[in-house]
């Protein structure tokens, strides 16, 4: 099967675009993930160890079936604090068992220990440190994931063959690296977080409000949420507000502000939590990065003139010259996995590549209708660079059977910001089930 025939889902311009797998020539194993909450376990690997003293209480939470933002909201409410006062290093999967560190300043450890949280959310460790946990204060994540397939164990399908296929793909990726695509969960259940970010950044308030509060889709919207969106789409704002579930605070605040403003969509944009707006703009950056990587994929491991090279030991970048000789000179370091080409997380202060790399990156940004300067603003971004590939560590693969049937168990550690679903997509050659 050709590379064009084996694809994984990634969501770009409001519909599902297909990106080629890097290991397209190797057959996948099929299967599904996240069939049960306990099948997907994630634990943060902190960037640094807390000192045990300081004004900030660090506490590790374990959550089952909650998004990070929802868990932070519940913790903040239990403490009588604002969500912005709770520090966290990254967002974790919803349909999973995940452990991550949060922080709260000027809160006694005993108060955290006594927190009353809903089922599926609990504090499992407490310590202290002198600074707040901020987004990105994360070395990586350790995953333990079961992939299931009803066909395994039946006639014609053996677990030995499944394991051999898996090992062949992992061996190939261990040499080249894994494409550092943002997984589809980055773009939300409705697959439009990046479009909401674009509407915010371009101040298209009507498009933002219509997408955020309307645009009903019965394939992803259910119950009161579907009803609320249907009311909004028909212009019945009061009825839509009455239907929105109480736990969806941003939607209710946005619609309430719009009702008070006699339908002014600008009110809706301003009412949404700043952290969420920044997250939506980040999703836009992620979508654009994916488009650049899609173009670069055949040469993901090859340095080009003008590249900004990512150093895997510390996350810094350095510029190559515009001569082919400059790229050839550094290629042995890329082959040794010390450095990789980087791609753009577009922003108004982002360091730009040069030569042929800049031409490609400029084309993607121009097609979006944006400029680097357009990322300025209260929820815009300075921009950054991101490695175009990542290397899983401590990979272990085991076969097993439990009360739900046969499975393939994957254990591995990924650097911060890289997606387990992208690695598993290469192995499975299937659309990976996400939140």
C-alpha positions in Angstrom: 0.0 0.0 0.0 1.3 3.5 -0.8 1.9 6.3 1.6 -1.2 8.0 0.3 -3.2 4.9 1.1 -2.3 4.7 4.7 -3.2 7.8 6.7 -3.9 9.2 10.1 -6.5 11.8 11.0 -5.5 15.4 11.8 -7.9 18.3 11.9 -7.0 21.5 10.1 -9.4 23.7 8.2 -12.7 22.7 9.7 -12.7 19.2 8.3 -10.5 16.1 8.7 -7.4 16.3 6.6 -5.3 13.2 6.2 -1.6 13.2 6.9 0.6 10.3 5.6 2.2 8.0 8.1 6.0 8.1 8.1 6.1 4.3 8.2 3.4 3.9 5.5 5.3 0.9 4.0 5.0 -1.2 7.2 1.6 -2.8 7.8 -0.2 -1.7 11.0 -1.8 -3.9 13.7 -5.2 -2.2 13.8 -7.0 -2.0 17.1 -8.5 0.6 19.5 -7.4 2.5 22.5 -9.3 4.0 25.4 -11.9 1.4 25.4 -11.8 1.5 29.2 -10.5 4.3 31.4 -7.9 2.0 33.0 -6.5 1.2 29.5 -4.8 4.6 29.2 -2.5 5.6 32.1 -0.4 8.7 32.1 2.0 10.1 34.8 3.9 13.4 34.5 7.7 13.4 34.6 8.4 16.8 36.4 10.9 19.2 35.0 12.4 19.6 38.5 12.0 18.1 41.9 10.2 20.3 44.5 12.4 21.4 47.4 9.9 20.5 50.1 9.7 24.1 51.4 8.3 27.3 50.1 5.1 29.4 49.8 3.6 27.2 47.1 1.9 23.9 47.9 2.6 21.3 45.3 0.0 18.5 45.1 -0.2 15.6 42.7 -3.8 14.7 41.6 -5.1 11.5 40.1 -8.1 12.0 37.8 -10.3 9.6 36.0 -12.7 10.9 33.3 -11.9 14.6 33.8 -10.1 17.1 31.6 -7.3 19.0 33.2 -9.2 22.2 32.9 -12.2 20.7 34.6 -10.1 19.2 37.4 -8.4 22.6 38.0 -11.8 24.3 38.1 -13.0 21.8 40.7 -9.9 22.1 42.8 -10.0 25.9 42.6 -13.7 25.9 43.7 -13.0 23.6 46.6 -10.2 26.0 47.7 -12.3 29.2 47.1 -9.7 30.4 44.6 -9.7 31.4 40.9 -8.6 28.9 38.3 -5.8 31.2 37.3 -4.4 30.8 40.8 -3.8 27.1 40.3 -0.6 26.2 38.5 -0.3 23.2 36.2 2.4 22.1 33.7 0.3 20.6 30.9 -3.0 19.3 29.8 -3.8 15.6 30.2 -6.2 13.2 28.5 -9.8 13.1 29.7 -10.7 9.4 29.1 -7.7 8.1 31.0 -6.2 7.7 34.5 -3.7 10.5 34.8 -1.5 11.9 37.5 -0.1 15.4 37.4 1.2 18.1 39.7 -0.8 21.3 40.6 0.3 24.2 42.8 -1.5 26.8 44.9 0.3 29.7 46.7 -0.2 30.5 50.4 -2.2 27.3 51.0 -1.4 25.0 53.9 -0.6 21.4 53.1 -3.2 20.3 55.6 -5.9 22.2 53.7 -5.0 20.4 50.5 -5.0 17.1 52.4 -8.6 17.8 53.6 -10.0 18.7 50.2 -13.4 17.1 49.4 -13.3 16.3 45.7 -15.9 14.4 43.6 -15.4 10.7 42.7 -12.6 10.2 40.1 -10.5 13.0 41.5 -8.2 12.8 44.4 -4.9 14.1 45.8 -2.2 11.4 46.0 0.9 13.4 47.1 1.7 16.8 48.7 5.0 18.8 49.0 6.1 22.4 48.7 8.3 24.6 46.5 9.2 28.3 46.2 7.5 29.0 42.8 4.3 28.3 41.0 4.0 25.5 38.5 3.7 27.0 35.0 2.7 25.6 31.7 5.7 23.8 30.2 7.3 23.0 33.6 7.4 19.4 32.4 10.1 17.0 31.3 7.7 14.5 29.7 5.1 11.9 30.4 5.2 8.2 31.1 2.5 6.2 29.4 1.0 2.7 30.0 -1.5 1.9 27.2 -3.5 -1.1 26.3 -4.4 -1.5 22.6 -7.3 -3.9 22.0 -8.7 -5.6 18.9 -11.6 -8.0 18.8 -9.9 -10.0 16.0 -6.8 -10.8 18.1 -6.8 -14.4 19.3 -9.3 -15.5 16.6 -8.5 -17.8 13.7 -6.1 -16.1 11.3 -4.8 -13.5 13.7 -2.1 -14.3 16.2 -0.6 -12.1 18.9 2.9 -13.2 17.8 2.3 -11.7 14.4 0.9 -8.6 15.9 3.9 -8.2 18.1 6.3 -8.7 15.2 4.6 -6.0 13.2 4.7 -3.7 16.2 8.4 -4.3 16.8 9.3 -3.7 13.1 7.5 -0.3 13.2 9.1 0.7 16.5 12.5 -0.3 15.3 12.1 1.9 12.2 10.9 4.9 14.2 13.8 4.4 16.7 16.2 5.2 13.8 14.3 8.1 12.1 12.2 9.5 15.0 8.4 9.9 15.2 6.7 12.9 13.4 6.0 15.4 16.1 2.5 16.1 14.9 -0.1 17.5 17.3 -2.7 14.8 17.9 -6.3 15.4 17.1 -7.3 15.9 20.7 -5.4 19.2 20.4 -8.3 20.4 18.3 -11.1 19.4 20.6 -14.1 17.1 20.4 -15.6 19.3 17.7 -12.3 19.5 15.8 -12.5 23.3 15.6 -10.4 24.7 18.4 -7.9 26.1 15.8 -10.8 27.8 14.0 -12.0 29.4 17.2 -8.4 30.6 17.8 -8.3 32.1 14.3 -11.6 33.9 14.9 -10.2 35.4 18.1 -6.9 36.4 16.6 -8.6 38.2 13.7 -11.3 39.7 15.9 -14.1 38.0 13.9 -16.4 38.0 16.9 -19.4 36.7 15.0 -17.6 33.7 13.7 -16.3 32.9 17.1 -19.7 33.2 18.8 -21.4 31.1 16.1 -18.8 28.3 16.4 -18.5 28.4 20.2 -22.2 28.5 20.9 -24.0 27.3 17.8 -23.1 25.1 14.8 -25.0 22.0 16.2 -23.6 18.6 15.2 -25.4 15.5 16.5 -22.3 13.4 15.9 -20.5 15.1 18.7 -23.2 17.1 20.6 -25.7 15.4 22.7 -28.5 16.1 25.2 -28.8 19.7 26.5 -25.6 20.8 24.7 -27.1 19.8 21.3 -30.4 21.5 22.3 -28.6 24.7 23.4 -26.7 24.9 20.1 -29.8 24.3 18.1 -31.6 27.1 19.9 -28.6 29.4 19.3 -28.5 28.6 15.6 -32.1 29.6 15.3 -31.5 32.9 17.1 -33.3 31.9 20.3 -30.6 33.1 22.7 -32.7 33.1 25.9 -33.7 29.5 25.3 -30.1 28.5 24.4 -28.9 30.0 27.7 -31.6 28.1 29.7 -30.5 24.9 28.0 -26.7 25.1 28.5 -25.6 22.8 31.3 -24.3 24.6 34.4 -20.9 23.0 34.4 -20.1 24.6 31.0 -19.3 28.0 32.5 -17.5 29.6 29.6 -20.4 28.9 27.2 -22.9 30.2 29.7 -20.9 33.3 30.5 -20.4 34.0 26.8 -24.1 33.6 25.9 -25.2 35.5 29.0 -23.0 38.5 28.0 -24.3 38.3 24.4 -27.9 38.3 25.7 -27.2 41.4 27.9 -25.6 43.0 24.9 -28.7 42.5 22.7 -26.9 39.9 20.5 -23.6 41.6 20.2 -21.1 38.7 19.5 -18.1 40.8 20.7 -19.5 40.5 24.2 -19.3 36.7 23.9 -15.6 36.8 23.0 -14.7 39.1 25.9 -16.6 36.9 28.4 -14.6 33.7 27.8 -11.9 32.8 30.2 -8.5 34.1 29.2 -6.8 30.8 29.6 -9.2 29.1 27.3 -8.7 31.9 24.7 -5.0 31.4 24.9 -5.5 27.6 24.5 -7.6 28.2 21.4 -4.9 30.4 19.8 -2.4 27.7 20.7 -4.5 25.2 18.8 -4.3 27.5 15.8 -0.5 27.5 16.1 -0.6 23.7 16.4 -2.6 23.3 13.2 -0.2 25.5 11.2 2.8 23.6 12.6 1.1 20.3 11.4 0.7 21.8 7.9 4.4 22.6 7.8 5.4 19.2 9.1 3.2 17.5 6.5 5.1 19.3 3.7 8.4 18.5 5.4 7.6 14.9 6.3 9.7 13.1 3.6 12.8 15.0 4.9 11.8 15.2 8.5 15.2 13.7 9.6 17.2 15.6 6.9 18.7 19.0 7.6 18.1 21.7 5.0 19.9 25.0 4.3 18.4 27.7 6.6 17.1 25.3 9.2 16.8 26.2 12.8 18.1 23.1 14.5 16.5 21.8 17.7 18.9 20.5 20.4 17.3 17.5 22.1 19.4 17.8 25.2 18.1 21.2 26.2 15.5 22.4 23.8 17.5 25.3 22.4 17.9 26.1 18.7 20.7 27.2 16.5 20.7 28.4 12.9 22.3 26.7 9.9 23.8 28.7 7.2 22.2 29.0 3.8 24.7 26.8 2.0 24.1 23.0 1.4 27.5 22.4 2.9 26.3 23.9 6.2 23.5 21.3 6.3 25.7 18.4 5.3 28.2 19.3 8.0 25.6 19.0 10.8 23.8 16.0 9.4 25.8 13.4 11.4 24.5 15.1 14.6 20.9 14.7 13.3 21.7 11.0 12.4 22.9 10.6 16.0 19.6 12.0 17.3 21.4 15.0 18.9 19.6 17.6 16.8 16.5 17.8 14.5 14.9 20.3 12.2 12.5 22.5 13.9 9.2 23.9 12.7 7.3 27.1 13.5 4.9 27.8 16.4 4.0 31.1 14.7 4.1 34.2 16.8 5.0 37.8 16.6 8.5 37.3 18.1 9.2 33.9 16.6 12.7 33.3 15.3 12.4 32.7 11.6 14.3 30.2 9.5 16.0 31.3 6.3 16.6 30.0 2.7 14.3 27.3 1.4 12.9 26.5 4.9 11.7 30.1 5.3 10.0 30.0 1.9 8.0 26.9 2.9 7.0 28.2 6.3 6.0 31.6 4.9 3.8 29.9 2.3 1.8 28.1 5.0 1.4 31.2 7.1 0.4 33.3 4.0 -2.3 30.7 3.1 -3.9 31.1 6.5 -4.3 34.8 5.9 -2.1 35.7 8.9 1.2 37.4 9.5 3.6 37.1 12.4 2.6 40.5 13.6 -1.0 39.3 13.7 -0.2 37.2 16.7 0.2 40.2 18.9 -2.5 41.0 21.5 -3.7 39.9 24.9 -4.2 36.3 24.0 -1.7 36.1 21.1 1.7 34.5 21.3 5.4 35.4 21.1 5.9 32.2 19.1 8.5 29.4 19.5 10.1 26.6 17.6 9.2 22.9 17.9 11.2 19.8 17.0 9.8 18.1 13.9 10.4 14.7 15.4 10.6 13.0 18.8 12.2 9.8 20.2 10.3 7.6 22.6 12.4 6.3 25.6 12.2 3.1 27.6 9.8 1.4 25.2 8.4 -1.9 26.4 5.8 -4.1 24.6 4.0 -7.0 26.1 1.1 -9.2 25.1 -1.6 -10.2 27.6 -5.2 -11.1 28.2 -7.6 -9.9 30.9 -11.3 -10.2 31.5 -11.9 -8.0 28.4 -9.9 -10.1 26.0 -6.4 -9.9 24.5 -4.3 -6.7 24.4 -1.0 -5.3 23.5 0.5 -3.3 26.4 2.8 -0.3 25.5 4.9 1.4 28.0 7.1 4.4 27.0 8.2 7.9 28.0 7.7 10.9 25.6 9.1 14.4 25.9 6.8 17.2 26.9 4.4 18.2 24.2 4.6 15.0 22.1 1.5 12.8 21.6 1.2 9.1 22.4 -1.7 8.9 20.0 0.7 9.9 17.1 3.1 7.1 18.0 0.3 4.6 18.4 -1.2 5.8 15.1 2.0 4.8 13.3 1.8 1.3 14.9 -2.0 0.8 14.4 -2.5 2.5 11.1 -5.9 3.4 12.3 -7.7 6.6 13.3 -6.9 6.6 17.0 -9.8 7.1 19.4 -9.4 10.3 21.3 -11.4 12.4 23.7 
